[in-house]
Amino acid sequence: MTGPLPRSSGVELLDVRRLRLAEAPAPSLSPADRQAMNRAWDEAVRANPSLFDGPAAACAGLDWDGPHSLVLAWARTTYRLYALRLVPGATSWLPSLFVCVVQPTDDGRLLAGRMGSSTAAPGRWQLPGGSVEPPAAHAALDTAALRRHAARELVEETGVETPPGDLALWLVTRGGNGSVGVLFLAPPRPASLLRERFSALVSSETAQGRDPELDRIAFVRTPADLAGLDGPLVDYLAPVVRRYAER
């Protein structure tokens, strides 16, 4: 199994045991695409002032280089570039790259969180995680860096501290819009402990005048459980919950 991955119309779950990251050049934008990007970005910010144009690592390609061995090309850009996917006919944009943590309970459920009001997607249910940022100039982005980032997102969003070394590379997802997620599997924890840590985090953030990144958590065992959640779901959530239940 080698060569570029063919695209499908739905969410893809890729079983990956080895992941190699390679930096690629950022896309070159034509003047017309740049103007369209800026217009789309300005409109998005007016609709959601919490958006910011910080540095981002976008996915520039996925290729198999052996059984369960994937090469992920990434490029340095900013969040503004993602606005181009809202422009009909634009071809210069790259899909986003993010990490997530699959946090099981000790009775086989998974933790899902609802994005808070100050985030880029208020009300959306997803796994704890976030967009990948590029390292310092000329520094490498590798699986260890992604694992550290995933552990940081987990504690920032849920209050659950997990050493990066305890997070196991599990899946790579590719959504219908091309966005790529690297998913790490955490050790099971009691649901009561996860609720306690999340409640303490929310209380701490609120006391300091900050809105928590996740305003609610829930524990789900099957895709049917997702129907009871009050809000939209990120596209990979149901397939990942299903895959975990089938392990």
Backbone as CSV, one residue per row, in Angstrom:
resi,resn,N_x,N_y,N_z,CA_x,CA_y,CA_z,C_x,C_y,C_z
1,MET,0.857,-1.191,0.000,0.000,0.000,0.000,0.888,1.233,0.000
2,THR,1.060,1.829,-1.168,1.853,3.050,-1.287,1.147,3.997,-2.235
3,GLY,1.555,5.269,-2.207,1.013,6.247,-3.147,-0.026,7.136,-2.516
4,PRO,-0.485,8.156,-3.260,-1.461,9.108,-2.744,-2.772,8.432,-2.384
5,LEU,-3.439,8.948,-1.357,-4.739,8.419,-0.966,-5.813,8.965,-1.888
6,PRO,-6.680,8.112,-2.433,-7.811,8.621,-3.203,-8.805,9.304,-2.278
7,ARG,-9.510,10.285,-2.782,-10.505,10.993,-1.995,-11.839,10.279,-2.054
8,SER,-12.603,10.356,-0.967,-13.965,9.855,-0.950,-14.884,11.000,-0.547
9,SER,-16.179,10.790,-0.690,-17.128,11.873,-0.421,-17.458,12.017,1.058
10,GLY,-17.195,10.976,1.864,-17.529,11.032,3.282,-16.301,11.127,4.157
11,VAL,-16.507,10.884,5.444,-15.404,10.901,6.401,-14.637,9.584,6.295
12,GLU,-13.315,9.697,6.199,-12.462,8.513,6.129,-11.743,8.322,7.458
13,LEU,-11.657,7.063,7.903,-10.892,6.700,9.086,-9.728,5.838,8.621
14,LEU,-8.515,6.322,8.829,-7.322,5.653,8.337,-6.588,5.007,9.510
15,ASP,-6.414,3.696,9.446,-5.680,2.980,10.489,-4.191,3.199,10.282
16,VAL,-3.580,3.920,11.190,-2.185,4.320,11.034,-1.390,3.852,12.244
17,ARG,-0.271,3.181,11.983,0.639,2.773,13.060,1.900,3.630,13.059
18,ARG,2.219,4.204,11.920,3.407,5.058,11.812,3.036,6.296,11.014
19,LEU,3.403,7.447,11.532,3.073,8.707,10.879,4.344,9.536,10.744
20,ARG,4.639,9.910,9.511,5.795,10.767,9.259,5.303,12.088,8.681
21,LEU,5.779,13.201,9.228,5.360,14.515,8.770,6.483,15.160,7.978
22,ALA,6.127,15.814,6.868,7.102,16.467,6.000,6.585,17.857,5.648
23,GLU,7.429,18.860,5.848,7.006,20.232,5.541,7.004,20.464,4.038
24,ALA,5.975,21.159,3.564,5.821,21.490,2.144,5.672,22.999,2.015
25,PRO,5.901,23.542,0.814,5.739,24.988,0.628,4.288,25.415,0.802
26,ALA,4.094,26.609,1.294,2.747,27.168,1.387,2.218,27.451,-0.018
27,PRO,0.912,27.400,-0.231,0.367,27.649,-1.562,0.601,29.087,-1.999
28,SER,0.799,29.260,-3.278,0.963,30.596,-3.850,-0.399,31.089,-4.324
29,LEU,-0.822,32.224,-3.813,-2.153,32.745,-4.137,-2.074,33.758,-5.267
30,SER,-3.008,33.659,-6.183,-3.132,34.677,-7.216,-3.725,35.936,-6.579
31,PRO,-3.551,37.098,-7.195,-4.163,38.320,-6.643,-5.669,38.175,-6.457
32,ALA,-6.329,37.505,-7.390,-7.787,37.343,-7.284,-8.152,36.463,-6.082
33,ASP,-7.398,35.361,-5.895,-7.677,34.497,-4.755,-7.387,35.215,-3.443
34,ARG,-6.338,36.018,-3.406,-6.010,36.738,-2.179,-7.108,37.741,-1.818
35,GLN,-7.617,38.446,-2.821,-8.705,39.389,-2.561,-9.948,38.655,-2.091
36,ALA,-10.255,37.522,-2.737,-11.428,36.742,-2.342,-11.261,36.195,-0.929
37,MET,-10.054,35.732,-0.607,-9.775,35.220,0.740,-9.998,36.302,1.784
38,ASN,-9.475,37.501,1.535,-9.611,38.583,2.503,-11.073,38.979,2.691
39,ARG,-11.832,39.011,1.602,-13.259,39.333,1.727,-13.977,38.270,2.553
40,ALA,-13.703,36.998,2.249,-14.362,35.909,2.969,-13.973,35.904,4.446
41,TRP,-12.698,36.197,4.720,-12.244,36.237,6.101,-12.908,37.379,6.864
42,ASP,-12.977,38.542,6.257,-13.613,39.681,6.920,-15.083,39.383,7.223
43,GLU,-15.769,38.729,6.302,-17.165,38.365,6.533,-17.284,37.367,7.682
44,ALA,-16.365,36.393,7.728,-16.396,35.387,8.791,-16.153,36.020,10.152
45,VAL,-15.236,36.989,10.219,-14.942,37.656,11.488,-16.122,38.505,11.942
46,ARG,-16.797,39.144,11.000,-17.991,39.919,11.384,-19.056,39.006,11.975
47,ALA,-19.162,37.788,11.431,-20.155,36.840,11.938,-19.722,36.214,13.260
48,ASN,-18.403,36.073,13.453,-17.887,35.452,14.676,-16.610,36.193,15.085
49,PRO,-16.726,37.232,15.909,-15.563,38.038,16.282,-14.485,37.275,17.042
50,SER,-14.772,36.053,17.504,-13.760,35.291,18.233,-12.694,34.705,17.312
51,LEU,-12.905,34.760,15.997,-11.908,34.243,15.064,-10.658,35.120,15.098
52,PHE,-9.488,34.494,14.936,-8.250,35.265,14.888,-7.339,34.659,13.826
53,ASP,-6.510,35.508,13.254,-5.668,35.080,12.134,-4.269,34.719,12.626
54,GLY,-4.193,33.679,13.456,-2.905,33.241,13.973,-2.259,32.215,13.065
55,PRO,-1.031,31.791,13.400,-0.336,30.799,12.581,-1.023,29.440,12.649
56,ALA,-0.992,28.730,11.549,-1.618,27.409,11.471,-0.770,26.502,10.591
57,ALA,-0.853,25.220,10.867,-0.219,24.203,10.022,-1.340,23.516,9.239
58,ALA,-1.353,23.696,7.941,-2.385,23.115,7.094,-1.895,21.795,6.501
59,CYS,-2.831,20.949,6.119,-2.465,19.679,5.488,-2.260,19.901,3.995
60,ALA,-1.078,19.518,3.501,-0.755,19.706,2.080,-0.780,18.394,1.302
61,GLY,-1.096,17.284,1.971,-1.177,16.015,1.254,-1.018,14.823,2.173
62,LEU,-1.589,13.684,1.750,-1.473,12.420,2.473,-1.049,11.344,1.491
63,ASP,-0.044,10.550,1.852,0.435,9.469,0.992,0.797,8.270,1.849
64,TRP,0.403,7.093,1.395,0.865,5.864,2.042,2.297,5.594,1.597
65,ASP,3.128,5.151,2.545,4.452,4.678,2.130,4.720,3.276,2.671
66,GLY,3.650,2.554,2.965,3.732,1.179,3.430,2.474,0.844,4.198
67,PRO,2.292,-0.429,4.590,1.102,-0.819,5.343,0.975,-0.032,6.651
68,HIS,-0.129,0.657,6.804,-0.420,1.440,8.011,0.636,2.510,8.287
69,SER,1.362,2.920,7.260,2.402,3.935,7.395,2.055,5.109,6.488
70,LEU,1.879,6.265,7.080,1.350,7.419,6.359,2.332,8.574,6.403
71,VAL,2.452,9.266,5.273,3.234,10.497,5.207,2.248,11.657,5.105
72,LEU,2.353,12.594,6.029,1.464,13.761,6.060,2.301,14.989,5.725
73,ALA,2.025,15.597,4.593,2.693,16.842,4.223,1.926,18.005,4.844
74,TRP,2.666,18.979,5.385,2.019,20.119,6.010,2.716,21.402,5.570
75,ALA,1.982,22.509,5.654,2.521,23.799,5.211,2.187,24.874,6.241
76,ARG,3.092,25.835,6.375,2.881,26.968,7.278,1.937,27.976,6.613
77,THR,0.915,28.343,7.354,-0.017,29.348,6.840,-0.672,30.028,8.033
78,THR,-1.788,30.705,7.804,-2.561,31.284,8.896,-4.021,30.888,8.698
79,TYR,-4.818,31.105,9.739,-6.222,30.692,9.675,-6.981,31.381,8.551
80,ARG,-6.504,32.545,8.133,-7.183,33.292,7.065,-7.296,32.456,5.785
81,LEU,-6.285,31.619,5.523,-6.304,30.829,4.299,-7.518,29.913,4.236
82,TYR,-7.986,29.440,5.400,-9.120,28.513,5.410,-10.405,29.167,4.909
83,ALA,-10.447,30.498,4.938,-11.640,31.186,4.434,-11.826,30.955,2.940
84,LEU,-10.758,30.604,2.232,-10.864,30.380,0.785,-11.781,29.220,0.435
85,ARG,-11.947,28.264,1.364,-12.826,27.138,1.046,-14.287,27.574,0.972
86,LEU,-14.575,28.800,1.431,-15.925,29.350,1.321,-16.157,30.051,-0.008
87,VAL,-15.080,30.172,-0.801,-15.169,30.905,-2.068,-15.363,29.912,-3.214
88,PRO,-16.491,29.956,-3.906,-16.725,29.023,-5.024,-15.621,29.140,-6.077
89,GLY,-15.096,27.993,-6.486,-14.089,27.970,-7.540,-12.665,28.178,-7.090
90,ALA,-12.446,28.559,-5.827,-11.082,28.767,-5.340,-10.372,27.424,-5.213
91,THR,-9.120,27.371,-5.637,-8.373,26.111,-5.628,-7.084,26.190,-4.823
92,SER,-6.756,27.344,-4.270,-5.460,27.521,-3.614,-5.471,27.188,-2.128
93,TRP,-6.639,26.932,-1.549,-6.690,26.699,-0.106,-6.245,25.279,0.228
94,LEU,-5.812,25.104,1.467,-5.413,23.800,1.979,-6.331,23.399,3.130
95,PRO,-6.563,22.102,3.311,-7.387,21.655,4.436,-6.693,21.905,5.770
96,SER,-7.485,22.030,6.817,-6.932,22.235,8.146,-6.355,20.928,8.688
97,LEU,-5.485,21.072,9.687,-4.858,19.940,10.367,-5.094,20.123,11.862
98,PHE,-5.595,19.074,12.530,-5.892,19.188,13.954,-5.549,17.889,14.667
99,VAL,-5.468,17.960,15.988,-5.282,16.783,16.825,-6.495,16.642,17.731
100,CYS,-6.792,15.402,18.119,-7.873,15.128,19.060,-7.448,14.009,19.997
101,VAL,-8.083,13.974,21.153,-7.863,12.891,22.109,-9.158,12.103,22.267
102,VAL,-9.059,10.802,22.041,-10.169,9.885,22.293,-10.025,9.446,23.750
103,GLN,-10.865,10.008,24.618,-10.784,9.732,26.062,-11.904,8.780,26.480
104,PRO,-11.571,7.504,26.704,-12.609,6.558,27.133,-12.852,6.629,28.641
105,THR,-14.030,6.188,29.038,-14.298,5.914,30.443,-13.987,4.441,30.681
106,ASP,-13.943,4.052,31.946,-13.622,2.650,32.224,-14.792,1.714,31.969
107,ASP,-15.961,2.258,31.586,-17.074,1.395,31.197,-17.349,1.442,29.689
108,GLY,-16.379,1.953,28.901,-16.471,1.837,27.451,-17.119,2.986,26.715
109,ARG,-17.400,4.092,27.391,-17.946,5.262,26.706,-16.817,6.220,26.333
110,LEU,-17.133,7.204,25.479,-16.158,8.210,25.080,-16.633,9.590,25.506
111,LEU,-15.670,10.440,25.865,-15.978,11.809,26.259,-16.088,12.688,25.015
112,ALA,-17.197,13.400,24.916,-17.391,14.410,23.877,-17.654,15.741,24.560
113,GLY,-17.240,16.836,23.921,-17.428,18.151,24.513,-18.108,19.106,23.557
114,ARG,-18.861,20.057,24.122,-19.532,21.072,23.306,-18.720,22.361,23.348
115,MET,-18.421,22.894,22.163,-17.613,24.101,22.062,-18.330,25.289,22.687
116,GLY,-17.570,26.102,23.431,-18.142,27.237,24.124,-18.413,28.425,23.217
117,SER,-19.023,29.452,23.795,-19.492,30.599,23.015,-18.364,31.432,22.431
118,SER,-17.160,31.363,23.013,-16.058,32.195,22.537,-15.149,31.471,21.549
119,THR,-15.558,30.304,21.068,-14.723,29.510,20.168,-15.140,29.718,18.717
120,ALA,-14.401,29.085,17.815,-14.680,29.251,16.385,-15.945,28.540,15.946
121,ALA,-16.431,27.556,16.727,-17.631,26.798,16.352,-18.522,26.609,17.574
122,PRO,-19.138,27.687,18.078,-19.951,27.581,19.291,-21.065,26.549,19.154
123,GLY,-21.229,25.718,20.188,-22.322,24.752,20.224,-22.033,23.427,19.550
124,ARG,-20.892,23.315,18.886,-20.592,22.073,18.156,-19.965,21.042,19.089
125,TRP,-20.430,19.790,18.962,-19.881,18.695,19.757,-18.728,18.037,19.014
126,GLN,-17.656,17.749,19.756,-16.488,17.139,19.149,-15.657,16.470,20.238
127,LEU,-14.531,15.888,19.858,-13.585,15.362,20.831,-12.684,16.489,21.308
128,PRO,-12.106,16.379,22.514,-11.142,17.397,22.951,-9.978,17.478,21.971
129,GLY,-9.604,18.679,21.593,-8.504,18.838,20.639,-8.488,20.224,20.066
130,GLY,-7.648,20.416,19.044,-7.551,21.727,18.434,-6.645,21.733,17.227
131,SER,-6.636,22.854,16.535,-5.833,23.016,15.333,-4.350,22.980,15.666
132,VAL,-3.582,22.438,14.732,-2.131,22.342,14.916,-1.488,23.658,14.502
133,GLU,-0.564,24.141,15.332,0.205,25.335,15.001,1.605,24.923,14.546
134,PRO,2.194,25.662,13.632,3.536,25.296,13.153,4.583,25.554,14.224
135,PRO,5.674,24.796,14.215,6.765,25.048,15.154,7.556,26.285,14.735
136,ALA,8.554,26.634,15.507,9.424,27.754,15.158,10.087,27.495,13.810
137,ALA,10.510,28.572,13.163,11.122,28.455,11.834,12.238,27.428,11.846
138,HIS,12.208,26.559,10.826,13.211,25.518,10.619,13.147,24.386,11.641
139,ALA,12.199,24.443,12.581,12.030,23.341,13.524,11.123,22.286,12.907
140,ALA,11.237,21.069,13.409,10.474,19.959,12.849,9.118,19.820,13.530
141,LEU,8.148,19.393,12.775,6.855,18.989,13.316,6.786,17.473,13.153
142,ASP,6.674,16.763,14.267,6.659,15.309,14.199,5.556,14.752,15.093
143,THR,5.457,13.413,15.137,4.391,12.782,15.910,4.507,13.113,17.392
144,ALA,5.742,13.197,17.902,5.923,13.540,19.313,5.366,14.929,19.609
145,ALA,5.575,15.873,18.691,5.042,17.225,18.878,3.515,17.214,18.853
146,LEU,2.933,16.423,17.957,1.480,16.319,17.912,0.936,15.693,19.194
147,ARG,1.656,14.701,19.704,1.223,14.043,20.944,1.254,15.035,22.111
148,ARG,2.282,15.846,22.178,2.352,16.856,23.248,1.227,17.870,23.102
149,HIS,0.950,18.254,21.854,-0.126,19.217,21.620,-1.470,18.630,22.030
150,ALA,-1.697,17.353,21.723,-2.958,16.707,22.092,-3.118,16.650,23.613
151,ALA,-2.027,16.322,24.329,-2.096,16.285,25.789,-2.406,17.659,26.355
152,ARG,-1.835,18.695,25.749,-2.092,20.065,26.206,-3.547,20.464,25.964
153,GLU,-4.087,20.101,24.802,-5.482,20.409,24.514,-6.414,19.689,25.498
154,LEU,-6.079,18.447,25.838,-6.925,17.686,26.752,-7.019,18.360,28.112
155,VAL,-5.885,18.790,28.665,-5.927,19.409,29.990,-6.544,20.802,29.914
156,GLU,-6.309,21.545,28.834,-6.882,22.887,28.714,-8.398,22.847,28.556
157,GLU,-8.917,21.812,27.919,-10.354,21.763,27.632,-11.151,20.939,28.635
158,THR,-10.502,19.970,29.308,-11.246,19.095,30.223,-10.680,19.074,31.644
159,GLY,-9.460,19.582,31.846,-8.840,19.512,33.157,-8.163,18.185,33.449
160,VAL,-8.150,17.276,32.481,-7.580,15.942,32.676,-6.124,15.945,32.228
161,GLU,-5.215,15.702,33.155,-3.793,15.666,32.840,-3.373,14.244,32.482
162,THR,-2.774,14.102,31.304,-2.285,12.807,30.834,-0.901,13.012,30.243
163,PRO,0.104,12.275,30.697,1.438,12.413,30.096,1.374,12.111,28.603
164,PRO,2.057,12.902,27.776,2.023,12.652,26.332,2.393,11.213,25.964
165,GLY,3.310,10.629,26.717,3.715,9.263,26.411,2.625,8.234,26.610
166,ASP,1.557,8.599,27.335,0.437,7.673,27.546,-0.607,7.765,26.438
167,LEU,-0.419,8.676,25.488,-1.349,8.821,24.368,-0.831,8.006,23.184
168,ALA,-1.650,7.093,22.697,-1.250,6.204,21.604,-1.859,6.685,20.289
169,LEU,-1.046,6.793,19.243,-1.566,7.111,17.915,-2.581,6.053,17.530
170,TRP,-3.799,6.473,17.152,-4.864,5.509,16.880,-5.396,5.609,15.456
171,LEU,-5.862,6.779,15.067,-6.473,6.964,13.749,-6.063,8.295,13.163
172,VAL,-6.145,8.379,11.841,-6.118,9.656,11.139,-7.443,9.766,10.414
173,THR,-8.120,10.890,10.572,-9.401,11.102,9.909,-9.241,12.127,8.791
174,ARG,-10.058,11.970,7.753,-10.129,12.987,6.704,-11.595,13.258,6.434
175,GLY,-12.014,14.497,6.641,-13.411,14.864,6.504,-13.812,15.147,5.071
176,GLY,-15.090,15.396,4.885,-15.610,15.669,3.554,-15.001,16.902,2.920
177,ASN,-14.576,17.884,3.748,-13.941,19.088,3.204,-12.422,18.951,3.146
178,GLY,-11.905,17.741,3.429,-10.476,17.494,3.354,-9.715,17.680,4.652
179,SER,-10.355,18.263,5.674,-9.659,18.500,6.940,-9.154,17.189,7.530
180,VAL,-7.932,17.218,8.057,-7.272,16.003,8.542,-7.067,16.099,10.051
181,GLY,-7.443,15.036,10.749,-7.251,14.973,12.187,-6.382,13.796,12.573
182,VAL,-5.472,14.026,13.507,-4.640,12.956,14.062,-5.191,12.663,15.458
183,LEU,-5.677,11.442,15.655,-6.371,11.074,16.884,-5.487,10.179,17.750
184,PHE,-5.395,10.554,19.031,-4.623,9.786,20.009,-5.570,9.183,21.031
185,LEU,-5.311,7.939,21.394,-6.147,7.223,22.352,-5.545,7.334,23.744
186,ALA,-6.348,7.816,24.703,-5.905,7.986,26.083,-6.284,6.765,26.912
187,PRO,-5.623,6.557,28.038,-6.014,5.464,28.938,-7.418,5.706,29.491
188,PRO,-8.187,4.647,29.728,-9.530,4.815,30.306,-9.460,5.446,31.698
189,ARG,-10.442,6.275,31.990,-10.574,6.899,33.309,-12.019,6.731,33.784
190,PRO,-12.266,6.708,35.094,-13.651,6.673,35.582,-14.409,7.925,35.149
191,ALA,-15.654,7.745,34.757,-16.458,8.893,34.336,-16.593,9.912,35.460
192,SER,-16.677,9.431,36.696,-16.812,10.350,37.834,-15.587,11.257,37.951
193,LEU,-14.394,10.707,37.689,-13.176,11.513,37.739,-13.163,12.544,36.623
194,LEU,-13.566,12.146,35.416,-13.587,13.072,34.285,-14.569,14.218,34.548
195,ARG,-15.725,13.905,35.103,-16.692,14.960,35.436,-16.114,15.900,36.497
196,GLU,-15.465,15.325,37.505,-14.894,16.133,38.580,-13.828,17.090,38.046
197,ARG,-12.935,16.587,37.198,-11.879,17.430,36.652,-12.459,18.524,35.753
198,PHE,-13.460,18.185,34.967,-14.058,19.186,34.086,-14.778,20.257,34.901
199,SER,-15.514,19.842,35.924,-16.233,20.801,36.763,-15.256,21.758,37.445
200,ALA,-14.127,21.230,37.917,-13.130,22.082,38.565,-12.533,23.068,37.573
201,LEU,-12.285,22.614,36.341,-11.734,23.507,35.320,-12.706,24.632,34.995
202,VAL,-13.975,24.302,34.790,-14.973,25.320,34.462,-15.081,26.342,35.594
203,SER,-15.084,25.872,36.839,-15.161,26.788,37.979,-13.956,27.719,38.010
204,SER,-12.763,27.169,37.741,-11.545,27.980,37.749,-11.563,29.020,36.638
205,GLU,-11.952,28.611,35.425,-11.990,29.546,34.306,-13.016,30.652,34.558
206,THR,-14.180,30.276,35.051,-15.238,31.261,35.317,-14.804,32.253,36.383
207,ALA,-14.124,31.759,37.436,-13.667,32.633,38.514,-12.651,33.649,38.021
208,GLN,-11.923,33.304,36.953,-10.924,34.215,36.398,-11.482,35.056,35.250
209,GLY,-12.797,34.997,35.060,-13.438,35.823,34.045,-13.255,35.325,32.627
210,ARG,-12.940,34.046,32.472,-12.743,33.471,31.139,-13.843,32.472,30.826
211,ASP,-14.195,32.393,29.551,-15.149,31.383,29.107,-14.398,30.093,28.810
212,PRO,-14.844,28.948,29.342,-14.169,27.690,29.034,-14.325,27.337,27.560
213,GLU,-13.311,26.650,27.013,-13.396,26.262,25.602,-14.533,25.274,25.361
214,LEU,-14.759,24.373,26.305,-15.906,23.473,26.256,-16.864,23.883,27.367
215,ASP,-18.139,24.032,27.042,-19.077,24.428,28.089,-19.879,23.252,28.639
216,ARG,-19.776,22.085,27.987,-20.437,20.878,28.487,-19.655,19.667,28.018
217,ILE,-19.755,18.572,28.764,-19.236,17.295,28.295,-20.342,16.255,28.404
218,ALA,-20.201,15.189,27.639,-21.140,14.063,27.689,-20.347,12.798,27.406
219,PHE,-20.910,11.654,27.811,-20.269,10.367,27.567,-21.164,9.543,26.667
220,VAL,-20.617,9.068,25.558,-21.407,8.363,24.542,-20.783,7.002,24.268
221,ARG,-21.645,6.013,24.047,-21.174,4.657,23.781,-21.337,4.274,22.309
222,THR,-22.408,4.753,21.676,-22.706,4.413,20.290,-23.147,5.673,19.552
223,PRO,-23.159,5.643,18.216,-23.661,6.809,17.471,-25.087,7.184,17.837
224,ALA,-25.893,6.218,18.268,-27.273,6.526,18.657,-27.308,7.487,19.848
225,ASP,-26.308,7.393,20.720,-26.265,8.297,21.876,-26.072,9.751,21.455
226,LEU,-25.467,9.952,20.292,-25.199,11.317,19.832,-26.483,12.070,19.488
227,ALA,-27.556,11.324,19.192,-28.812,11.979,18.819,-29.378,12.809,19.964
228,GLY,-29.008,12.482,21.191,-29.534,13.214,22.333,-28.751,14.460,22.681
229,LEU,-27.677,14.744,21.949,-26.870,15.932,22.231,-27.500,17.164,21.583
230,ASP,-27.483,18.273,22.302,-28.170,19.478,21.824,-27.203,20.364,21.058
231,GLY,-27.038,20.064,19.789,-26.174,20.882,18.949,-25.633,20.071,17.793
232,PRO,-25.000,20.747,16.833,-24.421,20.036,15.693,-23.208,19.221,16.122
233,LEU,-22.860,18.234,15.295,-21.719,17.365,15.568,-20.644,17.585,14.518
234,VAL,-19.371,17.575,14.926,-18.300,17.578,13.943,-18.414,16.289,13.132
235,ASP,-18.010,16.331,11.859,-18.322,15.225,10.961,-17.677,13.897,11.341
236,TYR,-16.517,13.939,12.029,-15.839,12.684,12.332,-16.389,11.992,13.579
237,LEU,-17.238,12.676,14.382,-17.573,12.171,15.709,-18.314,10.834,15.660
238,ALA,-19.376,10.740,14.868,-20.131,9.483,14.811,-19.289,8.321,14.284
239,PRO,-18.529,8.493,13.183,-17.685,7.380,12.732,-16.649,6.940,13.762
240,VAL,-16.070,7.871,14.503,-15.067,7.508,15.509,-15.716,6.764,16.673
241,VAL,-16.870,7.237,17.124,-17.584,6.548,18.203,-17.928,5.120,17.756
242,ARG,-18.379,4.979,16.524,-18.700,3.645,16.000,-17.471,2.754,15.961
243,ARG,-16.362,3.292,15.480,-15.138,2.498,15.387,-14.672,2.049,16.777
244,TYR,-14.766,2.953,17.763,-14.336,2.566,19.100,-15.228,1.464,19.667
245,ALA,-16.533,1.574,19.437,-17.459,0.564,19.944,-17.206,-0.807,19.314
246,GLU,-16.649,-0.820,18.100,-16.418,-2.083,17.395,-15.052,-2.693,17.697
247,ARG,-14.246,-2.037,18.525,-12.903,-2.556,18.814,-12.971,-3.925,19.484
